[in-house]
Amino acid sequence: MEGKQWTVRVHITEDGDETRARAVLSGRDTSGVTGTGVAHRNPDDPPAPEIGDELAVCRALEDLAARLRALAADGAARPPAPARAWSVD
């Protein structure tokens, strides 16, 4: 049995009270699937960058999961390719 490995890289950026995260899935068959998430700090809340990171990453991973689920559903809904018939002359 062949083992497979998929990797998710999460990139986080902060700009003032806004935190953005991008989750990128990479693997042999999954290159280019990306999810994004954003978190905004309420001005009345004390600064806690780790909370913004956690919320933005959580949302990016949820978005990534939804996109991957949609790709899988699309692939499952497609009929299989017709079998090729080879003629022997």
PDB file of N, CA, C and O in Angstrom:
ATOM      1  N   MET A   1       0.844  -1.169   0.000  1.00  0.00           N
ATOM      2  CA  MET A   1       0.000   0.000   0.000  1.00  0.00           C
ATOM      3  C   MET A   1       0.898   1.243   0.000  1.00  0.00           C
ATOM      4  O   MET A   1       1.867   1.329   0.754  1.00  0.00           O
ATOM      5  N   GLU A   2       0.554   2.192  -0.854  1.00  0.00           N
ATOM      6  CA  GLU A   2       1.330   3.422  -0.966  1.00  0.00           C
ATOM      7  C   GLU A   2       0.830   4.442   0.053  1.00  0.00           C
ATOM      8  O   GLU A   2      -0.371   4.698   0.142  1.00  0.00           O
ATOM      9  N   GLY A   3       1.741   5.018   0.812  1.00  0.00           N
ATOM     10  CA  GLY A   3       1.380   6.070   1.761  1.00  0.00           C
ATOM     11  C   GLY A   3       1.300   7.413   1.056  1.00  0.00           C
ATOM     12  O   GLY A   3       1.993   7.651   0.067  1.00  0.00           O
ATOM     13  N   LYS A   4       0.455   8.279   1.569  1.00  0.00           N
ATOM     14  CA  LYS A   4       0.306   9.620   1.008  1.00  0.00           C
ATOM     15  C   LYS A   4       0.527  10.635   2.114  1.00  0.00           C
ATOM     16  O   LYS A   4       0.285  10.360   3.290  1.00  0.00           O
ATOM     17  N   GLN A   5       0.981  11.792   1.724  1.00  0.00           N
ATOM     18  CA  GLN A   5       1.158  12.860   2.693  1.00  0.00           C
ATOM     19  C   GLN A   5       0.636  14.156   2.105  1.00  0.00           C
ATOM     20  O   GLN A   5       1.004  14.545   0.997  1.00  0.00           O
ATOM     21  N   TRP A   6      -0.220  14.813   2.855  1.00  0.00           N
ATOM     22  CA  TRP A   6      -0.701  16.138   2.508  1.00  0.00           C
ATOM     23  C   TRP A   6      -0.214  17.081   3.591  1.00  0.00           C
ATOM     24  O   TRP A   6      -0.145  16.717   4.764  1.00  0.00           O
ATOM     25  N   THR A   7       0.117  18.273   3.194  1.00  0.00           N
ATOM     26  CA  THR A   7       0.615  19.272   4.133  1.00  0.00           C
ATOM     27  C   THR A   7      -0.231  20.528   4.023  1.00  0.00           C
ATOM     28  O   THR A   7      -0.567  20.965   2.922  1.00  0.00           O
ATOM     29  N   VAL A   8      -0.573  21.105   5.163  1.00  0.00           N
ATOM     30  CA  VAL A   8      -1.265  22.393   5.193  1.00  0.00           C
ATOM     31  C   VAL A   8      -0.306  23.416   5.777  1.00  0.00           C
ATOM     32  O   VAL A   8       0.184  23.263   6.896  1.00  0.00           O
ATOM     33  N   ARG A   9      -0.047  24.456   5.007  1.00  0.00           N
ATOM     34  CA  ARG A   9       0.771  25.573   5.487  1.00  0.00           C
ATOM     35  C   ARG A   9      -0.179  26.725   5.782  1.00  0.00           C
ATOM     36  O   ARG A   9      -1.051  27.048   4.975  1.00  0.00           O
ATOM     37  N   VAL A  10      -0.004  27.331   6.932  1.00  0.00           N
ATOM     38  CA  VAL A  10      -0.854  28.453   7.327  1.00  0.00           C
ATOM     39  C   VAL A  10       0.009  29.709   7.400  1.00  0.00           C
ATOM     40  O   VAL A  10       1.026  29.745   8.093  1.00  0.00           O
ATOM     41  N   HIS A  11      -0.416  30.730   6.675  1.00  0.00           N
ATOM     42  CA  HIS A  11       0.276  32.014   6.645  1.00  0.00           C
ATOM     43  C   HIS A  11      -0.612  33.035   7.352  1.00  0.00           C
ATOM     44  O   HIS A  11      -1.794  33.157   7.027  1.00  0.00           O
ATOM     45  N   ILE A  12      -0.059  33.760   8.306  1.00  0.00           N
ATOM     46  CA  ILE A  12      -0.828  34.725   9.094  1.00  0.00           C
ATOM     47  C   ILE A  12      -0.211  36.105   8.925  1.00  0.00           C
ATOM     48  O   ILE A  12       1.005  36.270   9.022  1.00  0.00           O
ATOM     49  N   THR A  13      -1.067  37.101   8.669  1.00  0.00           N
ATOM     50  CA  THR A  13      -0.611  38.488   8.610  1.00  0.00           C
ATOM     51  C   THR A  13      -1.524  39.330   9.495  1.00  0.00           C
ATOM     52  O   THR A  13      -2.720  39.068   9.618  1.00  0.00           O
ATOM     53  N   GLU A  14      -0.927  40.342  10.104  1.00  0.00           N
ATOM     54  CA  GLU A  14      -1.682  41.251  10.960  1.00  0.00           C
ATOM     55  C   GLU A  14      -1.501  42.670  10.452  1.00  0.00           C
ATOM     56  O   GLU A  14      -0.401  43.074  10.074  1.00  0.00           O
ATOM     57  N   ASP A  15      -2.589  43.414  10.450  1.00  0.00           N
ATOM     58  CA  ASP A  15      -2.548  44.821  10.065  1.00  0.00           C
ATOM     59  C   ASP A  15      -3.498  45.557  11.000  1.00  0.00           C
ATOM     60  O   ASP A  15      -4.712  45.557  10.794  1.00  0.00           O
ATOM     61  N   GLY A  16      -2.943  46.178  12.017  1.00  0.00           N
ATOM     62  CA  GLY A  16      -3.783  46.867  13.006  1.00  0.00           C
ATOM     63  C   GLY A  16      -4.648  45.871  13.757  1.00  0.00           C
ATOM     64  O   GLY A  16      -4.143  44.932  14.372  1.00  0.00           O
ATOM     65  N   ASP A  17      -5.955  46.082  13.701  1.00  0.00           N
ATOM     66  CA  ASP A  17      -6.901  45.206  14.399  1.00  0.00           C
ATOM     67  C   ASP A  17      -7.404  44.065  13.530  1.00  0.00           C
ATOM     68  O   ASP A  17      -8.328  43.355  13.927  1.00  0.00           O
ATOM     69  N   GLU A  18      -6.820  43.873  12.356  1.00  0.00           N
ATOM     70  CA  GLU A  18      -7.258  42.817  11.442  1.00  0.00           C
ATOM     71  C   GLU A  18      -6.170  41.749  11.305  1.00  0.00           C
ATOM     72  O   GLU A  18      -4.996  42.060  11.108  1.00  0.00           O
ATOM     73  N   THR A  19      -6.583  40.501  11.412  1.00  0.00           N
ATOM     74  CA  THR A  19      -5.689  39.365  11.214  1.00  0.00           C
ATOM     75  C   THR A  19      -6.224  38.542  10.060  1.00  0.00           C
ATOM     76  O   THR A  19      -7.410  38.218  10.019  1.00  0.00           O
ATOM     77  N   ARG A  20      -5.353  38.203   9.124  1.00  0.00           N
ATOM     78  CA  ARG A  20      -5.724  37.378   7.982  1.00  0.00           C
ATOM     79  C   ARG A  20      -4.907  36.093   8.008  1.00  0.00           C
ATOM     80  O   ARG A  20      -3.733  36.091   8.376  1.00  0.00           O
ATOM     81  N   ALA A  21      -5.554  35.003   7.611  1.00  0.00           N
ATOM     82  CA  ALA A  21      -4.859  33.718   7.517  1.00  0.00           C
ATOM     83  C   ALA A  21      -5.180  33.088   6.176  1.00  0.00           C
ATOM     84  O   ALA A  21      -6.282  33.225   5.646  1.00  0.00           O
ATOM     85  N   ARG A  22      -4.186  32.395   5.643  1.00  0.00           N
ATOM     86  CA  ARG A  22      -4.343  31.648   4.389  1.00  0.00           C
ATOM     87  C   ARG A  22      -3.819  30.243   4.638  1.00  0.00           C
ATOM     88  O   ARG A  22      -2.662  30.064   5.018  1.00  0.00           O
ATOM     89  N   ALA A  23      -4.672  29.246   4.423  1.00  0.00           N
ATOM     90  CA  ALA A  23      -4.295  27.840   4.605  1.00  0.00           C
ATOM     91  C   ALA A  23      -4.149  27.217   3.218  1.00  0.00           C
ATOM     92  O   ALA A  23      -5.098  27.201   2.435  1.00  0.00           O
ATOM     93  N   VAL A  24      -2.971  26.711   2.923  1.00  0.00           N
ATOM     94  CA  VAL A  24      -2.668  26.162   1.600  1.00  0.00           C
ATOM     95  C   VAL A  24      -2.387  24.667   1.740  1.00  0.00           C
ATOM     96  O   VAL A  24      -1.472  24.256   2.454  1.00  0.00           O
ATOM     97  N   LEU A  25      -3.190  23.868   1.046  1.00  0.00           N
ATOM     98  CA  LEU A  25      -3.029  22.414   1.060  1.00  0.00           C
ATOM     99  C   LEU A  25      -2.126  22.013  -0.089  1.00  0.00           C
ATOM    100  O   LEU A  25      -2.334  22.432  -1.228  1.00  0.00           O
ATOM    101  N   SER A  26      -1.124  21.200   0.211  1.00  0.00           N
ATOM    102  CA  SER A  26      -0.270  20.698  -0.863  1.00  0.00           C
ATOM    103  C   SER A  26      -0.100  19.200  -0.706  1.00  0.00           C
ATOM    104  O   SER A  26       0.014  18.670   0.399  1.00  0.00           O
ATOM    105  N   GLY A  27      -0.088  18.559  -1.820  1.00  0.00           N
ATOM    106  CA  GLY A  27       0.074  17.117  -1.911  1.00  0.00           C
ATOM    107  C   GLY A  27       0.121  16.768  -3.377  1.00  0.00           C
ATOM    108  O   GLY A  27      -0.037  17.637  -4.234  1.00  0.00           O
ATOM    109  N   ARG A  28       0.335  15.526  -3.664  1.00  0.00           N
ATOM    110  CA  ARG A  28       0.484  15.120  -5.060  1.00  0.00           C
ATOM    111  C   ARG A  28      -0.753  15.446  -5.895  1.00  0.00           C
ATOM    112  O   ARG A  28      -0.625  15.852  -7.049  1.00  0.00           O
ATOM    113  N   ASP A  29      -1.945  15.274  -5.329  1.00  0.00           N
ATOM    114  CA  ASP A  29      -3.176  15.478  -6.093  1.00  0.00           C
ATOM    115  C   ASP A  29      -3.960  16.710  -5.662  1.00  0.00           C
ATOM    116  O   ASP A  29      -5.081  16.905  -6.132  1.00  0.00           O
ATOM    117  N   THR A  30      -3.418  17.541  -4.792  1.00  0.00           N
ATOM    118  CA  THR A  30      -4.226  18.615  -4.211  1.00  0.00           C
ATOM    119  C   THR A  30      -3.604  19.992  -4.324  1.00  0.00           C
ATOM    120  O   THR A  30      -4.043  20.904  -3.624  1.00  0.00           O
ATOM    121  N   SER A  31      -2.632  20.182  -5.146  1.00  0.00           N
ATOM    122  CA  SER A  31      -1.958  21.475  -5.209  1.00  0.00           C
ATOM    123  C   SER A  31      -2.930  22.590  -5.553  1.00  0.00           C
ATOM    124  O   SER A  31      -3.794  22.447  -6.417  1.00  0.00           O
ATOM    125  N   GLY A  32      -2.766  23.688  -4.861  1.00  0.00           N
ATOM    126  CA  GLY A  32      -3.541  24.870  -5.185  1.00  0.00           C
ATOM    127  C   GLY A  32      -4.844  25.045  -4.435  1.00  0.00           C
ATOM    128  O   GLY A  32      -5.537  26.034  -4.672  1.00  0.00           O
ATOM    129  N   VAL A  33      -5.214  24.146  -3.546  1.00  0.00           N
ATOM    130  CA  VAL A  33      -6.442  24.325  -2.767  1.00  0.00           C
ATOM    131  C   VAL A  33      -6.090  25.227  -1.590  1.00  0.00           C
ATOM    132  O   VAL A  33      -5.209  24.913  -0.788  1.00  0.00           O
ATOM    133  N   THR A  34      -6.794  26.354  -1.501  1.00  0.00           N
ATOM    134  CA  THR A  34      -6.483  27.370  -0.497  1.00  0.00           C
ATOM    135  C   THR A  34      -7.749  27.843   0.192  1.00  0.00           C
ATOM    136  O   THR A  34      -8.790  28.004  -0.444  1.00  0.00           O
ATOM    137  N   GLY A  35      -7.656  28.064   1.493  1.00  0.00           N
ATOM    138  CA  GLY A  35      -8.749  28.638   2.265  1.00  0.00           C
ATOM    139  C   GLY A  35      -8.273  29.919   2.925  1.00  0.00           C
ATOM    140  O   GLY A  35      -7.091  30.062   3.238  1.00  0.00           O
ATOM    141  N   THR A  36      -9.192  30.847   3.135  1.00  0.00           N
ATOM    142  CA  THR A  36      -8.833  32.120   3.756  1.00  0.00           C
ATOM    143  C   THR A  36      -9.745  32.407   4.939  1.00  0.00           C
ATOM    144  O   THR A  36     -10.884  31.944   4.997  1.00  0.00           O
ATOM    145  N   GLY A  37      -9.219  33.179   5.878  1.00  0.00           N
ATOM    146  CA  GLY A  37      -9.990  33.572   7.042  1.00  0.00           C
ATOM    147  C   GLY A  37      -9.529  34.925   7.549  1.00  0.00           C
ATOM    148  O   GLY A  37      -8.363  35.294   7.408  1.00  0.00           O
ATOM    149  N   VAL A  38     -10.457  35.656   8.137  1.00  0.00           N
ATOM    150  CA  VAL A  38     -10.167  36.997   8.658  1.00  0.00           C
ATOM    151  C   VAL A  38     -10.772  37.121  10.044  1.00  0.00           C
ATOM    152  O   VAL A  38     -11.844  36.579  10.316  1.00  0.00           O
ATOM    153  N   ALA A  39     -10.075  37.841  10.923  1.00  0.00           N
ATOM    154  CA  ALA A  39     -10.604  38.173  12.246  1.00  0.00           C
ATOM    155  C   ALA A  39     -10.362  39.658  12.494  1.00  0.00           C
ATOM    156  O   ALA A  39      -9.308  40.195  12.156  1.00  0.00           O
ATOM    157  N   HIS A  40     -11.351  40.306  13.086  1.00  0.00           N
ATOM    158  CA  HIS A  40     -11.248  41.729  13.426  1.00  0.00           C
ATOM    159  C   HIS A  40     -11.401  41.874  14.940  1.00  0.00           C
ATOM    160  O   HIS A  40     -12.314  41.307  15.539  1.00  0.00           O
ATOM    161  N   ARG A  41     -10.500  42.637  15.544  1.00  0.00           N
ATOM    162  CA  ARG A  41     -10.614  42.882  16.977  1.00  0.00           C
ATOM    163  C   ARG A  41     -11.609  44.002  17.211  1.00  0.00           C
ATOM    164  O   ARG A  41     -11.553  45.046  16.561  1.00  0.00           O
ATOM    165  N   ASN A  42     -12.506  43.775  18.132  1.00  0.00           N
ATOM    166  CA  ASN A  42     -13.438  44.811  18.549  1.00  0.00           C
ATOM    167  C   ASN A  42     -12.633  45.884  19.280  1.00  0.00           C
ATOM    168  O   ASN A  42     -11.839  45.556  20.162  1.00  0.00           O
ATOM    169  N   PRO A  43     -12.820  47.147  18.935  1.00  0.00           N
ATOM    170  CA  PRO A  43     -12.036  48.203  19.590  1.00  0.00           C
ATOM    171  C   PRO A  43     -12.219  48.241  21.110  1.00  0.00           C
ATOM    172  O   PRO A  43     -11.350  48.752  21.817  1.00  0.00           O
ATOM    173  N   ASP A  44     -13.319  47.717  21.619  1.00  0.00           N
ATOM    174  CA  ASP A  44     -13.555  47.698  23.064  1.00  0.00           C
ATOM    175  C   ASP A  44     -12.819  46.555  23.763  1.00  0.00           C
ATOM    176  O   ASP A  44     -12.717  46.551  24.989  1.00  0.00           O
ATOM    177  N   ASP A  45     -12.303  45.580  22.996  1.00  0.00           N
ATOM    178  CA  ASP A  45     -11.597  44.436  23.583  1.00  0.00           C
ATOM    179  C   ASP A  45     -10.122  44.777  23.792  1.00  0.00           C
ATOM    180  O   ASP A  45      -9.546  45.550  23.026  1.00  0.00           O
ATOM    181  N   PRO A  46      -9.513  44.200  24.829  1.00  0.00           N
ATOM    182  CA  PRO A  46      -8.073  44.420  25.014  1.00  0.00           C
ATOM    183  C   PRO A  46      -7.287  43.714  23.910  1.00  0.00           C
ATOM    184  O   PRO A  46      -7.741  42.700  23.381  1.00  0.00           O
ATOM    185  N   PRO A  47      -6.119  44.237  23.561  1.00  0.00           N
ATOM    186  CA  PRO A  47      -5.302  43.571  22.537  1.00  0.00           C
ATOM    187  C   PRO A  47      -4.893  42.166  22.989  1.00  0.00           C
ATOM    188  O   PRO A  47      -4.345  41.989  24.077  1.00  0.00           O
ATOM    189  N   ALA A  48      -5.163  41.183  22.149  1.00  0.00           N
ATOM    190  CA  ALA A  48      -4.757  39.792  22.389  1.00  0.00           C
ATOM    191  C   ALA A  48      -4.512  39.157  21.032  1.00  0.00           C
ATOM    192  O   ALA A  48      -5.381  38.450  20.520  1.00  0.00           O
ATOM    193  N   PRO A  49      -3.338  39.393  20.431  1.00  0.00           N
ATOM    194  CA  PRO A  49      -3.063  38.927  19.067  1.00  0.00           C
ATOM    195  C   PRO A  49      -3.284  37.429  18.873  1.00  0.00           C
ATOM    196  O   PRO A  49      -3.692  37.003  17.792  1.00  0.00           O
ATOM    197  N   GLU A  50      -3.021  36.624  19.904  1.00  0.00           N
ATOM    198  CA  GLU A  50      -3.176  35.175  19.747  1.00  0.00           C
ATOM    199  C   GLU A  50      -4.633  34.796  19.478  1.00  0.00           C
ATOM    200  O   GLU A  50      -4.894  33.815  18.782  1.00  0.00           O
ATOM    201  N   ILE A  51      -5.579  35.558  20.019  1.00  0.00           N
ATOM    202  CA  ILE A  51      -6.995  35.259  19.768  1.00  0.00           C
ATOM    203  C   ILE A  51      -7.340  35.551  18.311  1.00  0.00           C
ATOM    204  O   ILE A  51      -8.052  34.776  17.671  1.00  0.00           O
ATOM    205  N   GLY A  52      -6.839  36.662  17.789  1.00  0.00           N
ATOM    206  CA  GLY A  52      -7.057  36.976  16.377  1.00  0.00           C
ATOM    207  C   GLY A  52      -6.439  35.925  15.475  1.00  0.00           C
ATOM    208  O   GLY A  52      -7.037  35.528  14.475  1.00  0.00           O
ATOM    209  N   ASP A  53      -5.236  35.470  15.829  1.00  0.00           N
ATOM    210  CA  ASP A  53      -4.580  34.405  15.053  1.00  0.00           C
ATOM    211  C   ASP A  53      -5.445  33.148  15.042  1.00  0.00           C
ATOM    212  O   ASP A  53      -5.691  32.555  13.992  1.00  0.00           O
ATOM    213  N   GLU A  54      -5.900  32.753  16.230  1.00  0.00           N
ATOM    214  CA  GLU A  54      -6.691  31.517  16.337  1.00  0.00           C
ATOM    215  C   GLU A  54      -7.985  31.608  15.535  1.00  0.00           C
ATOM    216  O   GLU A  54      -8.344  30.661  14.834  1.00  0.00           O
ATOM    217  N   LEU A  55      -8.687  32.737  15.628  1.00  0.00           N
ATOM    218  CA  LEU A  55      -9.938  32.880  14.883  1.00  0.00           C
ATOM    219  C   LEU A  55      -9.700  32.906  13.378  1.00  0.00           C
ATOM    220  O   LEU A  55     -10.422  32.249  12.627  1.00  0.00           O
ATOM    221  N   ALA A  56      -8.704  33.653  12.931  1.00  0.00           N
ATOM    222  CA  ALA A  56      -8.418  33.735  11.493  1.00  0.00           C
ATOM    223  C   ALA A  56      -7.994  32.374  10.949  1.00  0.00           C
ATOM    224  O   ALA A  56      -8.432  31.978   9.869  1.00  0.00           O
ATOM    225  N   VAL A  57      -7.149  31.656  11.683  1.00  0.00           N
ATOM    226  CA  VAL A  57      -6.699  30.335  11.233  1.00  0.00           C
ATOM    227  C   VAL A  57      -7.867  29.360  11.210  1.00  0.00           C
ATOM    228  O   VAL A  57      -8.016  28.592  10.260  1.00  0.00           O
ATOM    229  N   CYS A  58      -8.690  29.386  12.243  1.00  0.00           N
ATOM    230  CA  CYS A  58      -9.871  28.516  12.287  1.00  0.00           C
ATOM    231  C   CYS A  58     -10.760  28.752  11.067  1.00  0.00           C
ATOM    232  O   CYS A  58     -11.227  27.803  10.438  1.00  0.00           O
ATOM    233  N   ARG A  59     -10.983  29.996  10.747  1.00  0.00           N
ATOM    234  CA  ARG A  59     -11.835  30.323   9.591  1.00  0.00           C
ATOM    235  C   ARG A  59     -11.174  29.914   8.283  1.00  0.00           C
ATOM    236  O   ARG A  59     -11.857  29.469   7.360  1.00  0.00           O
ATOM    237  N   ALA A  60      -9.856  30.057   8.189  1.00  0.00           N
ATOM    238  CA  ALA A  60      -9.147  29.633   6.979  1.00  0.00           C
ATOM    239  C   ALA A  60      -9.223  28.120   6.809  1.00  0.00           C
ATOM    240  O   ALA A  60      -9.409  27.632   5.694  1.00  0.00           O
ATOM    241  N   LEU A  61      -9.082  27.375   7.901  1.00  0.00           N
ATOM    242  CA  LEU A  61      -9.169  25.914   7.821  1.00  0.00           C
ATOM    243  C   LEU A  61     -10.587  25.463   7.490  1.00  0.00           C
ATOM    244  O   LEU A  61     -10.768  24.495   6.752  1.00  0.00           O
ATOM    245  N   GLU A  62     -11.596  26.152   8.026  1.00  0.00           N
ATOM    246  CA  GLU A  62     -12.986  25.837   7.682  1.00  0.00           C
ATOM    247  C   GLU A  62     -13.237  26.080   6.201  1.00  0.00           C
ATOM    248  O   GLU A  62     -13.895  25.280   5.537  1.00  0.00           O
ATOM    249  N   ASP A  63     -12.710  27.191   5.684  1.00  0.00           N
ATOM    250  CA  ASP A  63     -12.861  27.505   4.265  1.00  0.00           C
ATOM    251  C   ASP A  63     -12.140  26.474   3.407  1.00  0.00           C
ATOM    252  O   ASP A  63     -12.665  26.039   2.382  1.00  0.00           O
ATOM    253  N   LEU A  64     -10.945  26.084   3.821  1.00  0.00           N
ATOM    254  CA  LEU A  64     -10.198  25.053   3.102  1.00  0.00           C
ATOM    255  C   LEU A  64     -10.985  23.741   3.078  1.00  0.00           C
ATOM    256  O   LEU A  64     -11.081  23.098   2.034  1.00  0.00           O
ATOM    257  N   ALA A  65     -11.542  23.346   4.209  1.00  0.00           N
ATOM    258  CA  ALA A  65     -12.324  22.103   4.278  1.00  0.00           C
ATOM    259  C   ALA A  65     -13.532  22.171   3.354  1.00  0.00           C
ATOM    260  O   ALA A  65     -13.842  21.193   2.673  1.00  0.00           O
ATOM    261  N   ALA A  66     -14.214  23.305   3.319  1.00  0.00           N
ATOM    262  CA  ALA A  66     -15.386  23.449   2.445  1.00  0.00           C
ATOM    263  C   ALA A  66     -14.985  23.356   0.972  1.00  0.00           C
ATOM    264  O   ALA A  66     -15.685  22.736   0.171  1.00  0.00           O
ATOM    265  N   ARG A  67     -13.875  23.964   0.624  1.00  0.00           N
ATOM    266  CA  ARG A  67     -13.411  23.911  -0.769  1.00  0.00           C
ATOM    267  C   ARG A  67     -12.995  22.492  -1.157  1.00  0.00           C
ATOM    268  O   ARG A  67     -13.288  22.039  -2.264  1.00  0.00           O
ATOM    269  N   LEU A  68     -12.318  21.797  -0.255  1.00  0.00           N
ATOM    270  CA  LEU A  68     -11.909  20.427  -0.523  1.00  0.00           C
ATOM    271  C   LEU A  68     -13.126  19.515  -0.645  1.00  0.00           C
ATOM    272  O   LEU A  68     -13.159  18.633  -1.503  1.00  0.00           O
ATOM    273  N   ARG A  69     -14.130  19.726   0.213  1.00  0.00           N
ATOM    274  CA  ARG A  69     -15.369  18.954   0.149  1.00  0.00           C
ATOM    275  C   ARG A  69     -16.074  19.187  -1.194  1.00  0.00           C
ATOM    276  O   ARG A  69     -16.589  18.246  -1.797  1.00  0.00           O
ATOM    277  N   ALA A  70     -16.095  20.437  -1.655  1.00  0.00           N
ATOM    278  CA  ALA A  70     -16.733  20.756  -2.936  1.00  0.00           C
ATOM    279  C   ALA A  70     -15.986  20.090  -4.095  1.00  0.00           C
ATOM    280  O   ALA A  70     -16.613  19.587  -5.027  1.00  0.00           O
ATOM    281  N   LEU A  71     -14.666  20.085  -4.041  1.00  0.00           N
ATOM    282  CA  LEU A  71     -13.889  19.408  -5.087  1.00  0.00           C
ATOM    283  C   LEU A  71     -14.173  17.906  -5.096  1.00  0.00           C
ATOM    284  O   LEU A  71     -14.317  17.301  -6.158  1.00  0.00           O
ATOM    285  N   ALA A  72     -14.252  17.313  -3.912  1.00  0.00           N
ATOM    286  CA  ALA A  72     -14.530  15.874  -3.822  1.00  0.00           C
ATOM    287  C   ALA A  72     -15.932  15.569  -4.342  1.00  0.00           C
ATOM    288  O   ALA A  72     -16.128  14.588  -5.059  1.00  0.00           O
ATOM    289  N   ALA A  73     -16.902  16.398  -3.987  1.00  0.00           N
ATOM    290  CA  ALA A  73     -18.275  16.176  -4.447  1.00  0.00           C
ATOM    291  C   ALA A  73     -18.361  16.325  -5.958  1.00  0.00           C
ATOM    292  O   ALA A  73     -19.067  15.567  -6.622  1.00  0.00           O
ATOM    293  N   ASP A  74     -17.642  17.302  -6.499  1.00  0.00           N
ATOM    294  CA  ASP A  74     -17.633  17.492  -7.951  1.00  0.00           C
ATOM    295  C   ASP A  74     -17.018  16.280  -8.641  1.00  0.00           C
ATOM    296  O   ASP A  74     -17.526  15.823  -9.665  1.00  0.00           O
ATOM    297  N   GLY A  75     -15.941  15.766  -8.093  1.00  0.00           N
ATOM    298  CA  GLY A  75     -15.282  14.594  -8.672  1.00  0.00           C
ATOM    299  C   GLY A  75     -16.146  13.351  -8.574  1.00  0.00           C
ATOM    300  O   GLY A  75     -16.151  12.523  -9.485  1.00  0.00           O
ATOM    301  N   ALA A  76     -16.885  13.211  -7.464  1.00  0.00           N
ATOM    302  CA  ALA A  76     -17.748  12.042  -7.284  1.00  0.00           C
ATOM    303  C   ALA A  76     -18.975  12.118  -8.193  1.00  0.00           C
ATOM    304  O   ALA A  76     -19.535  11.089  -8.571  1.00  0.00           O
ATOM    305  N   ALA A  77     -19.392  13.335  -8.542  1.00  0.00           N
ATOM    306  CA  ALA A  77     -20.583  13.501  -9.368  1.00  0.00           C
ATOM    307  C   ALA A  77     -20.301  13.277 -10.853  1.00  0.00           C
ATOM    308  O   ALA A  77     -21.212  12.987 -11.628  1.00  0.00           O
ATOM    309  N   ARG A  78     -19.034  13.413 -11.241  1.00  0.00           N
ATOM    310  CA  ARG A  78     -18.680  13.216 -12.646  1.00  0.00           C
ATOM    311  C   ARG A  78     -18.730  11.744 -13.004  1.00  0.00           C
ATOM    312  O   ARG A  78     -18.213  10.912 -12.259  1.00  0.00           O
ATOM    313  N   PRO A  79     -19.340  11.408 -14.125  1.00  0.00           N
ATOM    314  CA  PRO A  79     -19.342   9.996 -14.540  1.00  0.00           C
ATOM    315  C   PRO A  79     -17.936   9.570 -14.908  1.00  0.00           C
ATOM    316  O   PRO A  79     -17.138  10.387 -15.367  1.00  0.00           O
ATOM    317  N   PRO A  80     -17.628   8.308 -14.712  1.00  0.00           N
ATOM    318  CA  PRO A  80     -16.285   7.840 -15.084  1.00  0.00           C
ATOM    319  C   PRO A  80     -16.069   7.958 -16.582  1.00  0.00           C
ATOM    320  O   PRO A  80     -17.013   7.916 -17.371  1.00  0.00           O
ATOM    321  N   ALA A  81     -14.833   8.103 -16.948  1.00  0.00           N
ATOM    322  CA  ALA A  81     -14.497   8.190 -18.369  1.00  0.00           C
ATOM    323  C   ALA A  81     -14.829   6.870 -19.044  1.00  0.00           C
ATOM    324  O   ALA A  81     -14.657   5.808 -18.445  1.00  0.00           O
ATOM    325  N   PRO A  82     -15.303   6.923 -20.282  1.00  0.00           N
ATOM    326  CA  PRO A  82     -15.623   5.672 -20.975  1.00  0.00           C
ATOM    327  C   PRO A  82     -14.367   4.837 -21.191  1.00  0.00           C
ATOM    328  O   PRO A  82     -13.269   5.361 -21.384  1.00  0.00           O
ATOM    329  N   ALA A  83     -14.560   3.547 -21.153  1.00  0.00           N
ATOM    330  CA  ALA A  83     -13.442   2.630 -21.383  1.00  0.00           C
ATOM    331  C   ALA A  83     -13.006   2.737 -22.832  1.00  0.00           C
ATOM    332  O   ALA A  83     -13.831   2.909 -23.730  1.00  0.00           O
ATOM    333  N   ARG A  84     -11.734   2.636 -23.048  1.00  0.00           N
ATOM    334  CA  ARG A  84     -11.227   2.700 -24.415  1.00  0.00           C
ATOM    335  C   ARG A  84     -11.227   1.300 -25.010  1.00  0.00           C
ATOM    336  O   ARG A  84     -10.820   0.327 -24.374  1.00  0.00           O
ATOM    337  N   ALA A  85     -11.679   1.232 -26.209  1.00  0.00           N
ATOM    338  CA  ALA A  85     -11.671  -0.051 -26.930  1.00  0.00           C
ATOM    339  C   ALA A  85     -10.520  -0.018 -27.926  1.00  0.00           C
ATOM    340  O   ALA A  85     -10.412   0.898 -28.741  1.00  0.00           O
ATOM    341  N   TRP A  86      -9.691  -0.997 -27.849  1.00  0.00           N
ATOM    342  CA  TRP A  86      -8.561  -1.087 -28.761  1.00  0.00           C
ATOM    343  C   TRP A  86      -8.881  -2.116 -29.832  1.00  0.00           C
ATOM    344  O   TRP A  86      -9.358  -3.214 -29.543  1.00  0.00           O
ATOM    345  N   SER A  87      -8.615  -1.746 -31.044  1.00  0.00           N
ATOM    346  CA  SER A  87      -8.847  -2.720 -32.110  1.00  0.00           C
ATOM    347  C   SER A  87      -7.517  -3.353 -32.515  1.00  0.00           C
ATOM    348  O   SER A  87      -6.468  -2.708 -32.506  1.00  0.00           O
ATOM    349  N   VAL A  88      -7.593  -4.576 -32.853  1.00  0.00           N
ATOM    350  CA  VAL A  88      -6.412  -5.311 -33.281  1.00  0.00           C
ATOM    351  C   VAL A  88      -6.595  -5.587 -34.781  1.00  0.00           C
ATOM    352  O   VAL A  88      -7.557  -6.240 -35.185  1.00  0.00           O
ATOM    353  N   ASP A  89      -5.691  -5.099 -35.574  1.00  0.00           N
ATOM    354  CA  ASP A  89      -5.790  -5.308 -37.028  1.00  0.00           C
ATOM    355  C   ASP A  89      -4.979  -6.487 -37.472  1.00  0.00           C
ATOM    356  O   ASP A  89      -4.950  -6.803 -38.662  1.00  0.00           O
TER     357      ASP A  89
END
